[in-house]
Amino acid sequence: MNTLFHHWIKRLSESRKPAYLTIPDLIEEDLASGRLRPRDRLPGLRDLASLLALNYTTVARAYAEARKRGLLDARAGSGTFVRGKTPTLPLAGGSGIEMSMNMPPEPAEFAARMRESASRLLADADPYQLLRYQDFGGTPEDRAAGRSWLRQRFAGCEDDTVLVCPGIHSALVALVSQLARAGAAICLDTLAYPGIKAIAAQLGVRLQALPRDDEGPLPHAFEALCKTEKPAAFYCNPTIQNPSTLTLPGRRREALADVALRYSVPIIEDDAYGMLPRETPPTLASLAPELTYYVTGLSKSFGAGLRIAYLRAPTAREARRVAGGLRATTVMASPFTVLLATQWINDGTAHDMLDAIRAEASARQAIAAQMLAAFRYDAHPDGFHLWLPVPDDGWSAPELALQLRNQGIAAVAGAAFSTDGSPPNAIRICLGGPQDRSDCRETLRAVAETLEHPHHLHVPVM
């Protein structure tokens, strides 16, 4: 334990966050690394304050924050224990209902069409060609399909600025590695895709949360940060945001783009869900084309396993820089997957599938509106996840997620998405994946019943 606390002292001295927020981060990191294990007992408040040379109130706030995130249990007379993460349920196909992975629904009527298309494609292809190294960023035909897909959202996609990538996450790794040095800051919303948090942590990049209102990150906060410390980039998930489901209105996009232009801050526009709505405000890439790296893909509008993304860089030179980052991390996209994506875009399968996913998502949203009628939640009619604030007089979000998992239902508490150390008391529930509408209805009924009976809360002593 002494080695652990020496590590904490060093990290606390380096952190720009308040100590009461850094300590829960350290507990979470040490659980992931194995330095701490579930059921480990931590020192009492006064003992830890003495060990870390902090005051009692700071440590008390830190423990309270860690309990709020579901990391600790504290019982009078027993002490404070590490709770740890709840084991992840098996994905769909196991014994649980998987509502933690944000997968699009799977319209049954498309299975035969995709099977036939894939069989025909493989029969016509040179199998050895599919086993060779490919042109990085895609063949001319692959890039042309990518430009066709991107033009649904904005014009001006030149051939030498578009790359075919092995998924949006891989594109984000390359972008962060190229735009931000270790120790530099990327600014973003107070809620964000957990993957960007993991990427930043891996690359030693700081995430600077911008305060938000009902329309998204505040432009004046963005400008204030630019004046004091120019960020390496502004990361934004502007359409059906994961997790809040918010779509930034046009006026907020214009204001954020204006700040970025005036201070020359690159924009990473992660538009993973951008193809789902039938109508959306202008992209940041269309408002600030000279600064914006726009990336979207097929995994959220077709299927999670179709790890193909299309990235549009501001210039051909910047595209080549990003290509270098991608080569270093992923070498190339799967040739067969790229071939499928290109064919499905060109022959209309991808567009028809997108329409079918919208229809299925709408049907499941209607089920959610019925089953969760007694509760306030946020959703988008063309999206397939919900953001459900937990009533203040009931569960905490980590406790609710734990209770649902005990019932075989996987959902995600707000702490996974928080970038400012103050997670909202809310959970994300996904409606997609392989379960059918009947499963969706019964699962949401169980969620509603659990919310209605918080007196059943019981967290075992570790």
N, C-alpha and C positions, 0 to 999 in steps of 0.2 A: 504493500500500500504506500510506503514512503516514497518509492520510485514514482508511483502514480501522481502523488501530490507535488513532487518536484517538477514533473511534467506540467501539471496544472499551473504552478507558479510561473513557469516560463511562458506558457501560452497566455496567461492573464496579463503578463507584462507587455506582450506583443499585440494584444487585441485592441481594436479601436472601439469595440462594443463595451457597454457597462458590464461590470463583473457579474451582476445578477443574471444577465442574459448569456454571458460567456460560459458560466458553469454548467447550465443545462446542455449547451452545445457540446461541451467536453464530455459530459456523461454519455450523450448520444454517440459521439465519435468513439469513445472507449468501449462502449458496448459493441459497436461494429467491428472494432479492431481486436476485441478479445481481452483488452486490459481489464475491463469489468465484465462480470457475468451476472445473469439473473440470480437473485437471492444474496448477492454480496451486500454486506452491511456497511453503511457509510458512517463516518463520525457524526456525533451530535453537533448542533449548531455552534455552540461555543468552542468545541474542540476544532472544528473545521475553520472557524474564523481565526483561531490562533495559528493553525497550520499554514493558512494562506495569507496571514497578516491583513485580514479584512475585518470590518466591523460586523457585529452580530446581525444587524438589520439587513445588511447586504446578503449575507449567507441565508438568512431566513427567506428573503425574497427569491433567492436563487432556488432553494428547495421548493418553494411554492410554485415557481415557474416550471420546474422539472416535474412536479406532480401534475400540473395542468397539462403537460405534454404526454402524460402517461408513462413517465420514465421511473418514477419512484412510488413506493408505498411508505406511509408513515403511520404507525399505530402507537398510541400512548402506552408507555411502559415497555414497548418492544424495540423501539428504535426506527431508523430509516433504512429501507432496503431497496436495492435496485430491482425494478420490476422487469425491465427488458422488453423487447418487442414480442408481440403475440406471433406465434408461428403462422406463416402464410398458409392459407388453405390450398389444396390442390386446385389447379385451373380447371375450367369446365371439362368434364369428362371424368373428374374425380367425384368425391362425395359431396362437395360444397357447391353453392351457387356463387359464381365468380362475378362480383359487381365492383371489384377494385381496379380491374384493368380496363382502360377506356378503348374498347374494341367496337367497331361498327356492327350493327346487327347483320345477320346472315340470311338474306332472303332465299328461301328454299328453292324457288323456281329457277334460280341461276346456276345451281349445282351442275345440271346436265350440260348447259351451254359452256361453262368453264371447262368441264372435263373434256368435251368434244374439241374445244378450241386448243387446249393444251396438248391433246393427243395428236391433232393434226399438225401443230407447230413442231412437235418433236419428230414426227415422221418426216417432215419436209426439211428439217435442219441437218447440217453436217455435224454429227456428234463430236467429232474431234475439234471443230471450230469452237464449240461450246466449252471445251476443256482447255483452250489456249488463253494466254493473256489477251486482253482486249484494249482497244484504244481508250485511254483514260478520259473520263467525262462522257463516254458514249460515242458510238459511230455517228456519222452525219444523219442517218435515219432516226437513231435514238434521240439525238438532240432536237431534230425536227418535231418528233412526237412530243418532247418536253415543251418546246415552244408553243405547240398547239394547246397543250394542257394549261400552260401559264397564261395564254391570251384570254382565257375565260375571266381572268382577274385584272389584267392590264396589258396594254399594247407596249411596243417598244422592246421586245425581246430579240436581241441580235444573236446570231449563231455563236459568235465568239465570246459571249457573256453568259451563256447557259451551260451548266454542267449537269450530267446525270450522276447521282450519288446513291450510295447504298443506305438509304433511309435518312430521315430528317435528323435523327440524333447524331449520326456520323457527320452530317454537314455542320451541325452546331459545334461539335468537337473541333473540326477544322477551322471554323470561323473564330471561335474564342481563342484558339491557339495562335491564329494569325493577327488578331486585332488587339489582344491584351497580353502584356508581359506579366509574369508573376508579381503579385502585389498591387497591380493596377485594379481599377474598379470598373465594373459594368453596372449601370443603373437599370432598374426594372421595377415592376409593380411589387406591392407587398405580398401578392399571391402569384405563384409562378409554377410552371411545369417542373416537377422534381428533378428531371433530367438535367436542367440547366444548373441546378444547385450541385448535383454530383459532378458535372463537368468542371464547374468553377473550383470546387474543392480539390479535384484531381490535379488541376493545372495551377493551383495556388493563386487564383484570381478572386478578388473580393467582389461581393455582390452588395450594391448600395440600393436599398429599397427607397422608392419614392412614395410619399403619402398619396392616398387615392381618395376619390369621392365616388359617387354613383356612376360617373362616366369614365372612370379609369385614373391612371396616374396624373398628378397635377402638373400642368406645364410650368407654373411659377416655381414649383419645387425642383423641377428639372433644370430650369434656368439658374436658380440659386446654386445648385450643385456645380453647374458649368462654370459659374463665376469663381467658385472657391477651389474646385478641383476638377479639371476637365476629365470626364470619364472616358475610358477607352471605347465604349460603345453604349448604346441604348438598346436593350433587348425588349421585344414586345410580341405578345401573342394576341393580336387585336380582334380576332373573330371567334366567337364562341369560346372565350378564354377557358383554358384548363387551369383551375377548377371552377371559377365563378360563373361561367357561361356568358359573361359580359361580352358584347360586341361594342367596341369603341365607336361612338357616333362620329360622323364626318367632321364636325367642328373641333372635337378633341384631337382627332388625327391631324388636322391642319395645324392646330396650336403646337402639338408635340413636334411635328415636322419642321415648323418654323423655328423652334428653339434649336433643333439639331442643325438646321441650315446655318443659322446665325453663329453657332459655335463650332461648326464643322465636326460634329460628333457622328460617327458611323452608326447606322441603324441596322439591327438584326431583326427582320420581320419574319417571325415564325408563324406562318399562316397554315398550320397543320389542318385546321378545320375550315379553311377559307372557301373550299369548294362546296360545302354542305348547304349554306343558305342560298336561296334562289336570287336574293338581292342583298348586296352589301355596300357599305360606304367605300369610297376610293381607297386603294391600298396606300400605305406609306411609300411604297416604291414608286407609285405614280405621282406622289406629292413631292418626294425628294429623291428622284432617280439617281442623282450623282453621289448619294451617300448610302443608299439602302441595298443591303443584301437580302433578297427575298427568297424564302425557301418554302416549298409546299411539297406534298407527295401523295402517294396512293394508299398508305396504310390506314388513314382515317376516313378515306372516302371509298375504299374497296375492301381491304382486309389487312389485319395487322401483320401478316406474314409477307405481304408484298412490299419488301423493304426497298422501295425505289422513291427517290426524291429528286426534285428539279430545283436547282439553285441558280438564281440570276444575280450576277455581280454587277456593280456599277459600271465597270469598264472591263475590257479584255485583259488588261494588265492585272487587275484585281482578281479576275477569274483564274488566271494562271497561278497567282499566289495561293488562292484557296485550293486549287488542284494539287499544289505541292503539299499542303497540309493534309489533304485527303489521302494522297499516296503514302504518306508517312504513317497513317493510322489504319487505313482499310485496304490499301492496294487497288482494289477495284470492286465494282458491284458484281453480283452473280450474273454471268452471261445469260443463263436461261431465264432468270427473273426479269432482266432488262428486255429480253426478247418478248416475253409475255406482255410486259407493260406496254411496249411499243405496239404490238399487235392489237391489244385490247383498246388502246386509245384510237388507233387508226381505223379499226373496224366497227367502232361504236359501242363495243361491249362495256368499256369503262363508263361511258356516259349513261348507258341504260342501267348499269348497276348502281350508279350514283342516284338516279331517279328512284330506283327500287329501295335503296337504303333510306332515302328521305321519307318515302311512304311508310316504311316499317318503323323508322324512328318516330314519325308522327303518331302512328298507332300506339306505340309504347308510351309516348308522352301523354296520350289520352288516358291510358291505364293509370299512369302515375297521378294525373290530376284527380282521378276518381279515388284511388287508394290513399292518397296523401292530402285529401281535401281539407282536413282539419289542421294542416300545418303549412307554414309559409316556406316556400323554397323558390330557387331561381332555376330557370331552364330556358332553352331556346327551342322553338317548335321544330327546327330541322336538325337539332343536336341529339346526342344519345347519352348525355349524362346530366345529373341534377346536382345542385349545390344546396344542401339542406342545413340551415342554422338549427342548432339544438336548443329547444326551449330552456330558458334560464332557470326554471324551477325544477328541472329534471336532471338528466345525465350530463356529464361532461362528454365532449366528443371522443376522447380516447376510451372512456368507459363504455360509451354506446358502441363504438366499433368493436371493443372486446366482447361485449354481450352478444352482438350480432354474429361474431365469429363463433362463439360458443353454440349458436344455433345453426351453424353451417352457412352463414352469409358473409361474404367478404366485402367490406367497404373501407374507405380511407378517411382518417381523421385529418382535420385542417392543418395540423402541425407539419405534415409532409410537404405542404405547399407554401408555408410561411417563409418569407425572406427577411422579415424585420424582427424576429424573435418574439413576436406577440401573435401567436396563431389564433384565428377566430374559432369560436366554439361551434364548429360546423363539420359535416362530413360530405364527401363526394360519393355519389351512387351512380354506377354505370348501368345503362339499360341495354347495351348491345351484347355481342357475343353469340354463342350458339344456343342459349336457352330460348324457348319459344315464348309466345305471349302468355300462355297459361302459367309457365314458371315465373315470368315477370310479375304477373298479377299476384300470385301467392307469396312471392318474396317481398313485394312491396306491402302486402297486407301484414306480413310478419314485422316489417320495419315499423309500420304504423302502430301495431299493438305494443311493440317494445317501447316506442316513444310515449305511449299513453300510460305506461305502468313503470315509472322510474323507481317506485318503491321496491321493485324486485332487485335493485342494484345490490350486488354483493361482490366485493373484490377480495379474494382469498389472501391471507397473510403469507408473504413469501418466506 
